[in-house]
């Protein structure tokens, strides 16, 4: 459900590989989830634990890679299903990339700012505009309310942008 309780359209395939922050991602339409949705009675829903063995990973790039901007990032997850934000279903969630910052603790809402890039439309790929130099990219999986699954569903890599 989106703002006002109306269904929001899913992002079109042409935009699935873009984040919603222009400073770090290639320009694109904003995904269906704008992070300001109202969740009605869902605020009181207890945070679910990720299933045993669930993990997230950077499919590409790899730790230590030397890359050129824009950096194509492919995100993966095992033993969980990627679903758009706003949906609360066991075993599901969506990705966030944290650029040169710390991952939130289990149950904390992932902030939405220039460091924390949300993929609330269920995207699994993005092109990030990064300045030259070393950067730490942290992948954080979160539930439909952007609540972090914590360190069990966090992965970090360092890349060098040439």
NORZIQUI-V768231 format. One record per residue. N is the residue number from 1. NEAR is the number of other C-alpha atoms within 10 Angstrom. D_CENTER is the distance of its C-alpha to the mean C-alpha in Angstrom with 1 decimal. Layout:
{{N,NEAR,D_CENTER} {N,NEAR,D_CENTER}}
This chain:
{{1,16,18.7} {2,19,18.1} {3,15,20.1} {4,10,23.7} {5,11,23.1} {6,8,23.1} {7,10,21.0} {8,12,18.6} {9,12,18.7} {10,13,16.0} {11,19,14.8} {12,12,17.4} {13,8,17.0} {14,9,17.9} {15,17,14.7} {16,19,12.1} {17,22,11.5} {18,25,10.8} {19,29,8.5} {20,22,10.4} {21,21,11.7} {22,15,14.9} {23,14,15.6} {24,23,13.1} {25,20,12.5} {26,18,15.4} {27,14,16.8} {28,15,15.9} {29,16,16.3} {30,16,13.9} {31,24,11.9} {32,20,13.7} {33,23,11.5} {34,17,12.7} {35,19,11.6} {36,9,15.4} {37,15,16.3} {38,15,19.0} {39,18,18.8} {40,11,22.5} {41,7,23.5} {42,13,20.1} {43,10,19.9} {44,8,22.5} {45,9,20.8} {46,8,20.6} {47,17,17.4} {48,15,17.5} {49,14,17.5} {50,21,15.8} {51,14,18.5} {52,8,20.5} {53,10,19.5} {54,13,15.8} {55,19,13.7} {56,20,10.7} {57,20,11.8} {58,20,11.7} {59,13,14.0} {60,15,14.8} {61,18,15.8} {62,15,17.5} {63,14,18.3} {64,13,21.1} {65,14,20.9} {66,15,22.5} {67,18,20.7} {68,16,21.4} {69,15,19.4} {70,16,17.6} {71,20,15.7} {72,17,14.4} {73,19,11.3} {74,16,11.1} {75,21,8.7} {76,19,10.6} {77,19,11.2} {78,13,14.8} {79,13,16.5} {80,20,13.7} {81,15,13.0} {82,22,9.9} {83,21,10.8} {84,24,10.0} {85,27,9.7} {86,23,13.3} {87,17,14.4} {88,18,15.4} {89,12,16.7} {90,15,17.4} {91,16,15.5} {92,21,12.5} {93,28,8.9} {94,28,5.5} {95,31,2.5} {96,27,2.0} {97,26,5.2} {98,24,8.4} {99,21,11.4} {100,15,14.7} {101,13,13.9} {102,14,13.9} {103,24,11.4} {104,19,12.4} {105,13,15.0} {106,17,14.9} {107,18,15.0} {108,16,14.1} {109,15,11.9} {110,25,9.1} {111,17,11.0} {112,15,10.4} {113,10,12.3} {114,12,13.0} {115,17,11.6} {116,22,8.2} {117,24,6.2} {118,30,4.4} {119,30,4.1} {120,29,6.6} {121,28,9.0} {122,23,8.0} {123,24,7.7} {124,21,8.1} {125,21,9.7} {126,23,10.1} {127,18,13.0} {128,22,12.7} {129,17,16.0} {130,20,16.9} {131,14,20.3} {132,12,22.7} {133,11,22.7} {134,17,20.8} {135,17,17.1} {136,18,15.1} {137,22,11.5} {138,22,9.7} {139,24,7.0} {140,32,6.3} {141,35,6.3} {142,29,7.5} {143,30,10.1} {144,23,10.9} {145,26,11.9} {146,25,8.7} {147,22,11.0} {148,27,10.1} {149,24,11.7} {150,18,13.1} {151,14,14.4} {152,18,14.9} {153,22,11.3} {154,21,10.7} {155,17,11.8} {156,20,13.0} {157,17,15.0} {158,18,17.3} {159,19,18.1} {160,18,21.1} {161,18,21.0} {162,12,24.6}}
